Amino acid sequence: MYCGICHTDLHHVRNDWGITMYPVVPGHEITGVITKVGSNVKNFKLGDRVGVGCLAASCLECEFCKSSQENYCDQIQLTYNGIFWDGSITYGGYSEMLVADHRYVVRIPETLPMDAAAPLLCAGITVFSPMKDNGLLKSPGKRIGIVGLGGLGHVAVKFGKAFGHHVTVISTSPSKEREARERLDADDFIVSTNSKQMQAGKRTLDLILDTVSANHSLGPILELLKVNGTLVAVGAPDRPFELPSFPLIFGKRTVKGSMTGGMRETQEMMDVCGKYNITCDIEVVEPHKINEALDRLARNDVRYRFVIDIAGNSSRI
């Protein structure tokens, strides 16, 4: 079994959002092989390669559940740090095994390695969903911007290129330009602290995906959008966004958020990754290195996602 280390895990471990219920067992980017199935489960069998993401359960009755947008259900039960129907706290994938409702399990394509596929269950679907929602899967040739080149940002670049778009990475770190262009094949790179580059980039992008979880102002980033452009925020800073009104009003721009994806969409994302051979760039760690990995994640010292090999065996499945 493998489990990715998400920035959300770090926030929960440190109780940055003030909602952690200790003891907490993080982990919502989980891949593994089925070792047991319930008597009523017909769509999975022993030995299947599967994954579990952020969702443990939902009501199955509301408009969102019925339209396969379970992630927006009012009664959503999260894979960890949630309160389950019986009042117990849910525990995640930093564990030797996981029991999951088959309705919240997806298949992992045979072409994808289990370790590098694990972060797709949060990082991947988090950026895939708004891309699909904004028509980027079927309308190539758009100019899109990706703010941040971390766990979410790097896979967003991969999706953008696979779907035939011109991709610009926007980062505070000039040192990331080479890896953005050479490692991920980004078309352009803007240093957001460079006023000349930001000025040159004004009104050039159709859509921006903001993946950054650090606190920052959206004002300068909005200026990069064309008139009628859209910014989708998927990062989760621990303080409210700074959102100046003028860049929004004078550009007829839209700002919206997006949170992971529903189960049907998550399976679609996995199938797309199998088709285009998209995985996350990872560093595999063994369980006794989790605290060290979390400390390094806090320093942005990973390219681009840590994945825990629960069994402590780094050979790929």
Stockholm file with secondary structure:
# STOCKHOLM 1.0

chainA/1-317         MYCGICHTDLHHVRNDWGITMYPVVPGHEITGVITKVGSNVKNFKLGDRVGVGCLAASCLECEFCKSSQENYCDQIQLTYNGIFWDGSITYGGYSEMLVADHRYVVRIPETLPMDAAAPLLCAGITVFSPMKDNGLLKSPGKRIGIVGLGGLGHVAVKFGKAFGHHVTVISTSPSKEREARERLDADDFIVSTNSKQMQAGKRTLDLILDTVSANHSLGPILELLKVNGTLVAVGAPDRPFELPSFPLIFGKRTVKGSMTGGMRETQEMMDVCGKYNITCDIEVVEPHKINEALDRLARNDVRYRFVIDIAGNSSRI
#=GR chainA/1-317 SS CEEEECHHHHHHHHTTTSCCCSSCCCCCCEEEECCCCCTTCCSCCTTCEEEECSEEECCSCSHHHHTTCGGGCTTCEESSSCBCTTSCBCCCSSSSCCCCCGGGCEECCTTSCHHHHGGGGTHHHHHHHHHHHTTTTTCCCCEEEEECCSHHHHHHHHHHHHTTCEEEEEESCGGGHHIIIIITCCSEEEETTCHHHHHHTTTCEEEEEECCCSCCBSHHHHTTEEEEEEEEECCCCSSCCBCCHHHHHTTTCEEEECCSCCHHHHHHHHHHHHHHTCCCCEEEECGGGHHHHHHHHHTTCSSSEEEEETTSCCSCC
#=GC SS_cons         CEEEECHHHHHHHHTTTSCCCSSCCCCCCEEEECCCCCTTCCSCCTTCEEEECSEEECCSCSHHHHTTCGGGCTTCEESSSCBCTTSCBCCCSSSSCCCCCGGGCEECCTTSCHHHHGGGGTHHHHHHHHHHHTTTTTCCCCEEEEECCSHHHHHHHHHHHHTTCEEEEEESCGGGHHIIIIITCCSEEEETTCHHHHHHTTTCEEEEEECCCSCCBSHHHHTTEEEEEEEEECCCCSSCCBCCHHHHHTTTCEEEECCSCCHHHHHHHHHHHHHHTCCCCEEEECGGGHHHHHHHHHTTCSSSEEEEETTSCCSCC
//
